[in-house]
Amino acid sequence: MTNDNDPLNEQLKDPTEEILQEEAMKSEESGGPKGELESLQQQLEEAQKKADENWEIALRAQAETENVRKRAVKDVESAHKYSVEKLVNEFLPVKDSLELGLNASDQADVKSLVEGMELTLKSFSNALEKCGVEEIDPVSEKFDPELHQAMTMVESPDVESGTVIEVMQKGYKLNDRLIRPAMVVVAK
């Protein structure tokens, strides 16, 4: 016969019995296996809810990205289509002035036509300036191959060699970019 109070018996007890007792107590506290299942289902529902929320966020972000892309494409197309609007608005008064001059040419004398042409030219030059166009008129300046195109060289004792003595056609820059070089005659 064994005595349960014997210290030797206490040491020889099976440890699995203690573990089983602890698990049984935990199951009782959580409501048994049924309680564990409910707990797992609740966690699963919460995880599914979070996954659904994240899916909604991802779909919204994707839609917003697509809208931004479409807007950017539309803006670029619009910029290309209407990029010369400022230029056109500057040149319309010049065109109007030329039309008025042509209509008045039947009754006007040569002097008034010349005055009208000078005013129209000034208006046109101002419009070009407003659009960032700079005129290159290099008379008496040193020849610059970056801005000038030498058409011919002429001997000139009055002027230093390499100096522009005549401009055959003015050059132009747009916002510091050469559009057309000035065609010049250079002294040798």
VMD Tcl script that draws the C-alpha trace (Angstrom):
set ca {
  {0.00 0.00 0.00}
  {1.27 3.45 -0.86}
  {0.95 6.47 1.20}
  {-0.01 9.63 -0.77}
  {1.64 11.79 1.83}
  {4.96 10.08 1.42}
  {7.58 12.59 0.16}
  {9.07 9.94 -2.10}
  {5.72 9.39 -3.78}
  {5.40 13.16 -4.31}
  {8.68 13.16 -6.25}
  {7.68 10.13 -8.35}
  {4.33 11.60 -9.47}
  {3.82 11.87 -13.20}
  {4.35 15.55 -14.32}
  {1.83 15.15 -17.18}
  {-0.92 14.87 -14.61}
  {-0.05 18.36 -13.37}
  {0.04 19.78 -16.91}
  {-3.33 18.22 -17.70}
  {-4.79 19.74 -14.57}
  {-3.46 23.21 -15.52}
  {-4.90 22.91 -19.06}
  {-8.23 21.81 -17.67}
  {-8.28 24.86 -15.40}
  {-7.48 27.13 -18.34}
  {-10.23 25.54 -20.43}
  {-12.69 26.01 -17.60}
  {-11.68 29.69 -17.28}
  {-12.09 30.34 -21.04}
  {-15.30 28.36 -21.24}
  {-13.77 25.07 -22.36}
  {-12.99 24.05 -25.95}
  {-16.11 25.88 -27.05}
  {-14.72 29.11 -25.52}
  {-11.43 28.67 -27.38}
  {-13.29 28.20 -30.66}
  {-15.32 31.35 -30.08}
  {-12.16 33.26 -29.24}
  {-10.49 32.06 -32.45}
  {-13.57 32.94 -34.50}
  {-13.60 36.42 -32.98}
  {-9.91 36.89 -33.84}
  {-10.59 35.63 -37.37}
  {-13.47 38.10 -37.80}
  {-11.30 40.97 -36.56}
  {-8.49 39.97 -38.93}
  {-10.99 39.74 -41.82}
  {-12.40 43.17 -40.94}
  {-8.88 44.68 -40.95}
  {-8.08 42.96 -44.26}
  {-11.29 44.38 -45.77}
  {-10.41 47.90 -44.50}
  {-6.89 47.63 -45.95}
  {-8.31 46.40 -49.26}
  {-10.63 49.44 -49.39}
  {-7.68 51.75 -48.66}
  {-5.59 50.09 -51.39}
  {-8.42 50.40 -53.94}
  {-8.92 54.09 -53.10}
  {-5.18 54.76 -53.40}
  {-5.07 52.98 -56.76}
  {-8.09 54.97 -58.01}
  {-6.54 58.25 -56.82}
  {-3.24 57.40 -58.55}
  {-5.11 56.69 -61.79}
  {-7.02 59.98 -61.49}
  {-3.78 61.92 -60.93}
  {-2.21 60.23 -63.98}
  {-5.22 61.06 -66.16}
  {-5.22 64.67 -64.91}
  {-1.49 65.00 -65.67}
  {-1.96 63.65 -69.21}
  {-4.84 66.09 -69.76}
  {-2.76 69.01 -68.40}
  {0.18 68.16 -70.68}
  {-2.13 67.92 -73.71}
  {-3.69 71.24 -72.79}
  {-0.27 72.86 -72.31}
  {0.82 71.70 -75.77}
  {-2.43 72.75 -77.37}
  {-2.56 76.25 -75.84}
  {1.15 76.95 -75.33}
  {1.21 79.75 -77.89}
  {-1.85 81.52 -76.48}
  {0.27 84.29 -74.92}
  {2.11 84.77 -78.21}
  {-1.14 84.97 -80.17}
  {-2.59 87.51 -77.73}
  {0.51 89.69 -78.18}
  {0.38 89.51 -81.99}
  {-3.33 90.16 -82.50}
  {-2.99 93.95 -81.99}
  {-0.14 93.95 -84.55}
  {-2.39 92.18 -87.07}
  {-5.20 94.65 -86.33}
  {-2.79 97.54 -86.92}
  {-1.65 96.09 -90.26}
  {-5.26 95.62 -91.39}
  {-6.13 99.21 -90.45}
  {-3.08 100.42 -92.38}
  {-4.09 98.48 -95.47}
  {-7.66 99.79 -95.29}
  {-6.42 103.37 -94.92}
  {-3.79 103.07 -97.67}
  {-6.25 104.21 -100.38}
  {-6.79 107.63 -98.77}
  {-3.44 108.09 -96.98}
  {-0.29 109.76 -98.24}
  {3.11 108.09 -98.08}
  {4.20 109.94 -94.94}
  {1.24 108.72 -92.87}
  {1.72 105.16 -94.19}
  {5.36 105.24 -93.08}
  {4.32 106.51 -89.64}
  {1.74 103.74 -89.39}
  {4.30 101.11 -90.42}
  {6.77 102.43 -87.83}
  {4.11 102.24 -85.09}
  {3.16 98.73 -86.20}
  {6.83 97.65 -86.18}
  {7.26 99.10 -82.68}
  {4.12 97.26 -81.53}
  {5.45 94.03 -83.06}
  {8.87 94.47 -81.39}
  {7.19 95.07 -78.02}
  {5.11 91.90 -78.48}
  {8.28 89.90 -79.19}
  {9.98 91.35 -76.11}
  {7.02 90.41 -73.89}
  {7.33 86.84 -75.17}
  {11.02 86.67 -74.21}
  {12.49 87.31 -77.67}
  {15.68 89.40 -77.69}
  {16.99 91.04 -80.85}
  {20.66 90.65 -81.84}
  {21.89 93.72 -83.77}
  {25.70 93.57 -83.39}
  {26.87 96.59 -85.45}
  {30.32 97.75 -84.19}
  {30.62 94.75 -81.86}
  {33.29 92.06 -81.92}
  {32.31 89.06 -84.09}
  {30.94 86.20 -81.93}
  {30.56 82.89 -83.80}
  {28.05 81.74 -81.16}
  {25.65 84.59 -82.04}
  {26.70 85.73 -85.53}
  {27.02 84.15 -88.95}
  {29.66 85.84 -91.12}
  {28.39 86.21 -94.68}
  {31.49 87.95 -95.96}
  {34.64 89.75 -94.85}
  {35.52 93.21 -96.11}
  {38.73 95.19 -95.71}
  {38.09 98.30 -93.69}
  {40.98 100.52 -92.55}
  {38.70 102.49 -90.18}
  {37.60 99.47 -88.10}
  {39.54 96.87 -86.13}
  {39.73 93.39 -87.68}
  {37.01 91.00 -86.47}
  {34.45 93.76 -85.90}
  {30.95 93.59 -87.35}
  {30.56 96.48 -89.79}
  {27.14 95.65 -91.27}
  {24.14 93.52 -90.30}
  {22.38 91.93 -93.27}
  {19.76 90.21 -91.11}
  {19.24 90.58 -87.35}
  {19.46 87.57 -85.11}
  {17.15 86.57 -82.27}
  {17.32 84.77 -78.93}
  {14.39 83.30 -77.03}
  {14.99 83.24 -73.28}
  {18.77 83.20 -73.84}
  {18.58 80.43 -76.47}
  {19.73 81.36 -79.96}
  {16.84 81.10 -82.41}
  {18.55 82.65 -85.42}
  {22.11 84.00 -85.70}
  {22.65 87.52 -87.04}
  {23.97 87.48 -90.61}
  {26.84 89.96 -90.66}
  {29.68 91.48 -92.66}
  {32.96 91.41 -90.74}
  {36.02 93.65 -91.13}
  {39.34 91.99 -91.92}
}
mol new
graphics top color blue
foreach p $ca { graphics top sphere $p radius 0.5 }
foreach p [lrange $ca 0 end-1] q [lrange $ca 1 end] { graphics top cylinder $p $q radius 0.2 }
display resetview
